[in-house]
Amino acid sequence: MRIIDGANPTPVTPEAGWKKLLEESADVQVCLGEILSIADWERVAHTREEKTARWVQRLEEKEGKYETAL
């Protein structure tokens, strides 16, 4: 986000930032793989679906409010 919004400048390029984000994501997945059971992963998947649906709903509501304001 620092690269995108420029509010807190960083010398990192977008490409380098993305590479670092992917590396950190892999680290998190490795750690979670060591501590979560199959049942835990299933619960995470279910929760992710719920959160994604809620996010989409909020975006649609926001878009609807914007269109109404026009």
VOGU-897835 format. One record per residue: y, z, x of N, C-alpha, C in turn; residue number from 1. Coordinates in nm, 2 decimals. Atoms other than C-alpha are relative to their C-alpha. Layout:
N
[[Y, Z, X], [Y, Z, X], [Y, Z, X], NUM]
...
END
This chain:
70
[[-0.12, 0.00, 0.08], [0.00, 0.00, 0.00], [0.13, 0.00, 0.09], 1]
[[-0.12, 0.00, -0.09], [0.24, 0.07, 0.29], [0.03, -0.14, 0.04], 2]
[[-0.02, 0.14, -0.04], [0.20, -0.30, 0.39], [0.06, -0.07, -0.12], 3]
[[-0.04, 0.07, 0.12], [0.25, -0.42, 0.03], [0.14, 0.04, -0.05], 4]
[[-0.13, -0.04, 0.06], [0.55, -0.21, -0.09], [0.11, 0.02, 0.11], 5]
[[-0.10, -0.01, -0.11], [0.72, -0.17, 0.25], [0.08, 0.13, 0.00], 6]
[[-0.07, -0.12, 0.01], [0.84, 0.18, 0.15], [-0.01, 0.09, 0.12], 7]
[[0.02, -0.08, -0.12], [0.69, 0.34, 0.45], [-0.06, -0.10, 0.11], 8]
[[0.04, 0.11, -0.08], [0.68, 0.06, 0.71], [-0.12, 0.03, 0.10], 9]
[[0.11, -0.02, -0.09], [0.37, 0.01, 0.93], [-0.01, -0.13, 0.08], 10]
[[0.01, 0.13, -0.08], [0.31, -0.24, 1.22], [-0.13, -0.07, -0.03], 11]
[[0.13, 0.06, 0.03], [-0.04, -0.32, 1.07], [0.02, -0.12, -0.08], 12]
[[-0.01, 0.12, 0.08], [-0.08, -0.67, 0.94], [-0.08, 0.01, -0.12], 13]
[[0.08, -0.01, 0.12], [-0.22, -0.73, 0.60], [-0.15, -0.02, 0.03], 14]
[[0.14, 0.03, -0.03], [-0.54, -0.87, 0.75], [-0.07, 0.12, 0.07], 15]
[[0.06, -0.12, -0.08], [-0.59, -0.57, 0.99], [-0.01, 0.12, -0.10], 16]
[[0.01, -0.11, 0.10], [-0.51, -0.33, 0.70], [-0.12, -0.02, -0.09], 17]
[[0.11, 0.03, 0.09], [-0.77, -0.50, 0.48], [-0.13, 0.03, 0.08], 18]
[[0.12, -0.03, -0.08], [-1.03, -0.48, 0.76], [-0.02, 0.15, 0.02], 19]
[[0.01, -0.14, -0.01], [-0.96, -0.11, 0.81], [-0.04, 0.06, -0.14], 20]
[[0.04, -0.05, 0.13], [-0.99, -0.05, 0.43], [-0.15, -0.02, -0.02], 21]
[[0.14, 0.03, 0.01], [-1.33, -0.22, 0.43], [-0.09, 0.09, 0.08], 22]
[[0.07, -0.09, -0.09], [-1.44, -0.01, 0.73], [-0.01, 0.14, -0.06], 23]
[[0.00, -0.13, 0.06], [-1.34, 0.31, 0.56], [-0.09, 0.01, -0.12], 24]
[[0.09, 0.00, 0.12], [-1.51, 0.21, 0.24], [-0.15, 0.01, 0.04], 25]
[[0.14, 0.00, -0.04], [-1.83, 0.15, 0.43], [-0.04, 0.14, 0.05], 26]
[[0.03, -0.14, -0.04], [-1.80, 0.50, 0.59], [-0.02, 0.09, -0.12], 27]
[[0.02, -0.09, 0.12], [-1.76, 0.66, 0.25], [-0.14, -0.03, -0.06], 28]
[[0.13, 0.03, 0.06], [-2.06, 0.47, 0.12], [-0.12, 0.06, 0.08], 29]
[[0.11, -0.06, -0.08], [-2.28, 0.58, 0.41], [-0.01, 0.15, -0.02], 30]
[[0.00, -0.14, 0.02], [-2.18, 0.94, 0.36], [-0.06, 0.03, -0.14], 31]
[[0.05, -0.02, 0.14], [-2.24, 0.92, -0.02], [-0.15, -0.03, -0.01], 32]
[[0.14, 0.04, 0.00], [-2.58, 0.75, 0.05], [-0.08, 0.12, 0.05], 33]
[[0.07, -0.11, -0.05], [-2.68, 1.06, 0.24], [-0.01, 0.12, -0.09], 34]
[[0.00, -0.12, 0.09], [-2.59, 1.31, -0.03], [-0.03, -0.02, -0.14], 35]
[[0.02, 0.02, 0.14], [-2.63, 1.15, -0.36], [-0.14, -0.05, -0.03], 36]
[[0.14, 0.05, 0.05], [-2.96, 1.10, -0.55], [0.02, -0.12, -0.08], 37]
[[0.00, 0.12, 0.09], [-3.06, 0.80, -0.76], [0.07, 0.04, -0.13], 38]
[[-0.06, -0.05, 0.13], [-2.96, 1.00, -1.07], [0.15, 0.01, 0.02], 39]
[[-0.14, -0.01, -0.03], [-2.62, 1.07, -0.91], [0.06, -0.14, 0.00], 40]
[[-0.05, 0.13, -0.01], [-2.57, 0.70, -0.84], [0.01, -0.07, -0.14], 41]
[[0.00, 0.05, 0.14], [-2.66, 0.61, -1.20], [0.12, 0.06, -0.08], 42]
[[-0.11, -0.06, 0.06], [-2.40, 0.86, -1.32], [0.13, -0.06, 0.05], 43]
[[-0.12, 0.06, -0.05], [-2.14, 0.72, -1.09], [0.02, -0.14, -0.06], 44]
[[-0.01, 0.13, 0.06], [-2.21, 0.37, -1.22], [0.04, 0.01, -0.14], 45]
[[-0.04, -0.02, 0.14], [-2.18, 0.49, -1.58], [0.15, 0.04, -0.01], 46]
[[-0.14, -0.05, 0.00], [-1.85, 0.67, -1.50], [0.09, -0.11, 0.04], 47]
[[-0.08, 0.12, -0.05], [-1.72, 0.36, -1.32], [0.02, -0.09, -0.12], 48]
[[-0.01, 0.09, 0.11], [-1.79, 0.15, -1.63], [0.11, 0.06, -0.10], 49]
[[-0.09, -0.06, 0.09], [-1.60, 0.40, -1.85], [0.14, 0.00, 0.05], 50]
[[-0.14, 0.00, -0.06], [-1.30, 0.42, -1.61], [0.05, -0.14, 0.00], 51]
[[-0.04, 0.14, 0.00], [-1.29, 0.04, -1.58], [0.05, -0.04, -0.14], 52]
[[-0.04, 0.03, 0.14], [-1.28, 0.01, -1.96], [0.13, 0.06, -0.04], 53]
[[-0.12, -0.07, 0.03], [-1.01, 0.27, -1.99], [0.12, -0.07, 0.07], 54]
[[-0.11, 0.07, -0.08], [-0.80, 0.09, -1.72], [0.04, -0.13, -0.07], 55]
[[-0.02, 0.12, 0.06], [-0.84, -0.24, -1.89], [0.08, 0.02, -0.13], 56]
[[-0.07, -0.04, 0.12], [-0.73, -0.08, -2.22], [0.14, 0.03, 0.02], 57]
[[-0.13, -0.04, -0.04], [-0.43, 0.07, -2.06], [0.09, -0.12, 0.04], 58]
[[-0.07, 0.12, -0.03], [-0.33, -0.26, -1.91], [0.03, -0.09, -0.12], 59]
[[-0.02, 0.08, 0.12], [-0.37, -0.44, -2.24], [0.11, 0.07, -0.09], 60]
[[-0.10, -0.07, 0.07], [-0.16, -0.17, -2.41], [0.14, -0.02, 0.06], 61]
[[-0.13, 0.02, -0.07], [0.11, -0.20, -2.15], [0.05, -0.14, -0.02], 62]
[[-0.04, 0.14, 0.02], [0.11, -0.58, -2.18], [0.05, -0.02, -0.15], 63]
[[-0.05, 0.01, 0.14], [0.14, -0.55, -2.56], [0.13, 0.06, -0.02], 64]
[[-0.14, -0.07, 0.01], [0.44, -0.31, -2.53], [0.10, -0.10, 0.06], 65]
[[-0.09, 0.09, -0.07], [0.60, -0.56, -2.29], [0.03, -0.12, -0.09], 66]
[[-0.02, 0.11, 0.09], [0.55, -0.85, -2.53], [0.08, 0.04, -0.12], 67]
[[-0.07, -0.05, 0.11], [0.68, -0.64, -2.82], [0.15, 0.01, 0.03], 68]
[[-0.14, -0.02, -0.05], [1.00, -0.57, -2.62], [0.08, -0.13, 0.01], 69]
[[-0.07, 0.13, -0.01], [1.07, -0.94, -2.58], [0.04, -0.04, -0.13], 70]
END
